[in-house]
Amino acid sequence: MKISARNTLKGKVVSVEKGATTAHVKIEVADGTVITASITNESVDSLGLAVGGQAYAVVKASDVMVAVD
């Protein structure tokens, strides 16, 4: 796989929750560190995503926000 995004985190799919059109996919990228992505149900099916399978969380953003209390 070649991709321009430099923030790729390999992990294990721990949850796939499909809604009417959109699914929430949770990928554990380190012990206790989970990234959640919202993607289409069609993409879930096309990628063959299933709990226990491996996947990459690819982060591509033009802005990063930082906040404190």
C-alpha angles and dihedrals in degrees: 000000000000120000136163095226111096097198104081119151119190116213150135125280106241100171141016115185114181121202130183093295107344132060130205111221120192119202121189105216097174136002104305095351110117128178119201122208129187111217136155121277087237090059091050090054095042092051092044092232115183136159110277095025125116123251141157126245104215115197118198116165136155092208136038118196124205124196138177135189 
